[in-house]
């Protein structure tokens, strides 16, 4: 099985990443409604190419991870937060999510972070298992934070030192 190639996103990736984001939308991880045309741009003022790492298999983009700051406060600038992760259905089980998760931790360290955090929905067992296997621990739970498809779902806060 080929090893995912991880690289920094470029402006030219925007359309591909937007399509991947829409194609992988699921109530398992999304709290926003399913995107509908006309689609919003993938890159925004807040998140551009420098905030994304991209995974490729055989030259095809099959995943991305978004790294941001949890708050705009200077006193919190030593922490980075994973604010998006998507893997194409056809690439699941190929180590893409794990490769992205490891690469983003290296990138956060390179940018001077001491901690990395994320939020994951309580019912997303596959993602929680991946994060736990990479050293993330549950640091907080917001019980029944979201009402998704008629079910109340916890928001799980996870983090780790770098």
VOGU-3710 file (C-alpha; in Angstrom, 3 decimals, decimal comma):
1> xxxxxxxxxx> 0,000/0,000/0,000  1,463/3,409/-0,938  2,413/5,837/1,809  0,500/9,140/1,781  2,549/12,142/0,653  1,864/15,145/2,902  2,497/18,689/1,714  1,492/22,279/2,375  -1,692/23,304/0,552  -1,425/25,766/-2,332
11> xxxxxxxxxx> -3,898/28,300/-3,749  -4,442/25,877/-6,648  -5,828/23,241/-4,246  -8,897/25,299/-3,320  -11,393/23,731/-5,735  -10,196/20,179/-4,981  -10,314/20,747/-1,215  -13,767/22,309/-1,433  -15,042/19,295/-3,375  -13,401/16,876/-0,909
21> xxxxxxxxxx> -14,951/18,770/1,995  -18,430/18,538/0,422  -18,001/14,875/-0,601  -16,972/13,810/2,912  -19,686/15,784/4,742  -21,379/13,587/7,352  -23,428/14,107/10,518  -20,792/11,913/12,182  -18,456/14,918/12,279  -20,281/17,976/10,918
31> xxxxxxxxxx> -22,396/20,354/12,962  -23,131/22,629/10,006  -25,901/21,651/7,566  -24,884/19,813/4,371  -23,406/22,382/1,960  -25,694/23,450/-0,870  -24,942/25,380/-4,082  -23,799/28,039/-4,515  -20,850/26,766/-2,473  -18,805/29,031/-0,248
41> xxxxxxxxxx> -15,093/29,309/-1,073  -12,961/26,747/0,775  -10,297/29,314/1,642  -11,456/32,255/3,734  -9,922/35,306/5,364  -9,439/33,169/8,461  -8,076/29,984/6,806  -5,931/29,947/3,699  -3,430/27,567/2,110  -0,857/28,050/4,894
51> xxxxxxxxxx> -3,386/26,673/7,419  -3,850/23,360/5,577  -1,763/20,277/4,983  -2,811/18,059/2,077  -2,444/14,291/1,658  -1,874/12,730/-1,749  -1,915/9,106/-2,855  -0,568/8,479/-6,343  -0,638/12,206/-7,100  -4,330/12,567/-6,171
61> xxxxxxxxxx> -5,447/14,730/-3,246  -7,229/12,408/-0,802  -7,271/14,399/2,433  -6,524/17,572/4,326  -6,092/18,817/7,863  -6,612/22,415/9,050  -4,488/23,937/11,810  -5,497/27,148/13,534  -5,417/29,023/16,806  -8,118/28,222/19,370
71> xxxxxxxxxx> -8,460/31,964/20,156  -6,954/35,229/18,864  -5,424/35,957/22,304  -1,645/36,379/22,592  -1,664/34,551/25,944  -3,066/31,485/24,095  -0,727/31,625/21,085  1,352/28,643/22,256  -1,630/26,363/21,508  -2,783/25,217/18,073
81> xxxxxxxxxx> -6,085/23,550/17,300  -7,005/21,057/14,610  -10,067/22,673/13,061  -10,810/20,306/10,215  -9,814/16,874/8,940  -11,178/15,065/5,905  -10,189/11,867/4,115  -11,758/10,743/0,838  -13,888/7,616/1,181  -11,720/5,716/-1,316
91> xxxxxxxxxx> -8,595/6,423/0,792  -9,988/5,317/4,154  -7,887/2,639/5,816  -4,741/3,679/3,911  -3,200/5,618/6,819  -4,089/9,037/5,422  -5,738/10,386/8,589  -2,878/9,154/10,774  -0,250/10,629/8,410  -2,040/13,993/8,412
101> xxxxxxxxxx> -2,377/13,941/12,201  1,331/13,232/12,682  2,369/15,835/10,103  0,196/18,545/11,644  1,726/17,909/15,066  5,192/18,336/13,534  4,020/21,518/11,824  2,553/22,890/15,061  5,876/22,220/16,837  7,749/23,906/13,977
111> xxxxxxxxxx> 5,523/26,961/14,449  6,360/27,083/18,163  3,298/25,419/19,686  3,578/23,624/23,025  0,094/22,050/22,916  -2,379/20,928/20,301  -6,117/20,498/20,830  -9,199/19,461/18,898  -12,926/18,963/19,268  -14,659/15,777/18,181
121> xxxxxxxxxx> -18,283/14,731/18,370  -18,967/12,092/21,001  -20,547/9,669/18,520  -17,536/9,742/16,166  -15,836/6,605/17,522  -13,440/6,123/14,562  -11,988/9,636/14,929  -11,800/9,396/18,710  -9,923/6,098/18,413  -7,437/7,611/15,966
131> xxxxxxxxxx> -6,813/10,638/18,195  -6,375/8,491/21,307  -3,924/6,213/19,467  -1,842/9,310/18,668  -1,633/10,457/22,298  -4,618/12,792/22,548  -6,609/12,555/25,780  -10,090/13,739/26,697  -9,738/17,042/28,549  -13,389/17,998/28,704
141> xxxxxxxxxx> -16,885/17,065/27,647  -19,723/19,409/26,781  -22,726/17,106/27,303  -25,479/17,201/24,661  -23,873/20,267/23,058  -25,413/19,655/19,629  -28,770/18,404/18,369  -27,966/16,478/15,187  -30,617/14,561/13,260  -32,854/14,421/16,339
151> xxxxxxxxxx> -30,126/13,156/18,718  -28,206/15,107/21,338  -24,463/14,681/20,857  -21,584/15,499/23,234  -18,720/17,757/22,134  -15,464/16,147/23,296  -12,415/18,344/23,885  -9,112/16,520/23,407  -5,514/17,658/23,573  -1,908/16,756/24,107
161> xx> 1,447/18,352/24,813  3,890/18,598/21,932
//
